[in-house]
Amino acid sequence: MRYRLTKSDVAQLLKEGYIKETVNFGDDELAYVLQIISKDKLTADFKNNIVTTYMPKVMLTELTDTDRVGFENTHGALHLLIEKDFTCLDNVAEDQSDNYPNPLIVQNHEQD
C-alpha cells in the first residue's frame, strides 16, 4: 500500500492526527485512513471496509522537519509506503499546486 501525501495532507495530519478518504463501489463504500500513533513502526489493518494505516508520530515530524521523502515497512504480507507527493517531471493536466517541489527539478536548476 502506498500513500502519497500532499502538503495539505501533512497539515491535516499535524492538526487532527488522521486523514480519511472514501471510494464508492456501487452500494458499498471503502474507506482508507492514515492515523498517527505513538508506536515506532508503520502498520495497517482492515476492518469493516476500512483500511487503516498507522504512522508513528516521529515519522510525521521527520517528514515536516527534514528533507526525508518517506518511510516504508513490511507488515505481514503488506508492503507499506508513505511518501511526499512531488510534482511530476512531465507536463500533466492535473492540479499539482498542493504537491511538494520535485527535488530532481531543484537539483537540475542548481546545476545550470
N, C-alpha and C positions, 0 to 999 in steps of 0.2 A: 504494500500500500504506500502511496506517495501523496504527501501533502505539499503543495507549493503555496507558500504564504506571501500575500501582498503586504504592503505597508499598513493598510487598514486592518488586515487580519491580525498582524502583530500588535497593533494598537489595541484592538479589541481583546486579545489575549491578556495583555498587560492590565487592562481596565477591569474585565469581567471574569477572566480565568478560563474562558472557553469560547469556542465558536461552533456554530451548528448550521448545517445546510441540509436540505431535503431534496429528494428526487421522487417524482410521482411515477408509479408503474401501474397505470390503469386504476383499479380500485384500491391499490396498496401504496404505501409510501416507505421509502428507505431514508433513514436519517444517518448522517455521519457527523461525529462530534470530535473535536480536538479539545482536550481538557488538561489544564495544568495541575500537576500533583507535586508532592514533596519528595517522592521517591527518586531513585537515581538512574532508572532505565526507561526507554520507550517500551510501552506495552500496549496491547489492544484487546478488546473483547467484542463479541457480537451477541446482543440480547434484544428480543422484541423488535426486530427490524432496525436496530440502532447499532452502527459500528462506532465504537468509541476508541480513540487512540489517546493514550495518556502520555503527556510530555512533561518531564521533570522541569520544575521552575528554573533550575540552574541553566538548563539549555535555552530557555526563553531569554534569560538575562544575557547569555553569551551571544545569542542572535542579535539582540538590540545594542549591546555594548562593544561588540568586536566586529571584525570582518568575517567571522565564521559564516559559512554558507549554509550548513545544515548538519543533520545528525541522522544516524541510522542504527538499527538494531534488528536482530533476528529474534522473533518471539514465537516459539513453536515452529510451525511451517511458514509463518508470515515473515516477509522482509519488510520492515518499516523504514520509511524515509520521510523526513521533514526537512524542507529546504526553502530558502528565499526564492520568490518568483522574480526572475530577472527579465528585463526587456529582451525581445528577440533581436538577433543579429540581422535577420532578413526583414524586409518591409512586410508587415502584416496589417490586415484591416481592423483587427480588434484593438480596443482601447487599452493601452498599456501604461496609462498615466499613474496608476497605483503600484506598478511594479518597481522593483529595485533597479538601479542602473546596472547594466551588464558590465562586470569587471573586464571582460575582453575588449569592450569598446573603450573603456577608460585607459587600459594598457596601450591599445593601439594609438590613441591620441597622444599619450605621453611619449611614444616612440617617434612621432612625426616631428 
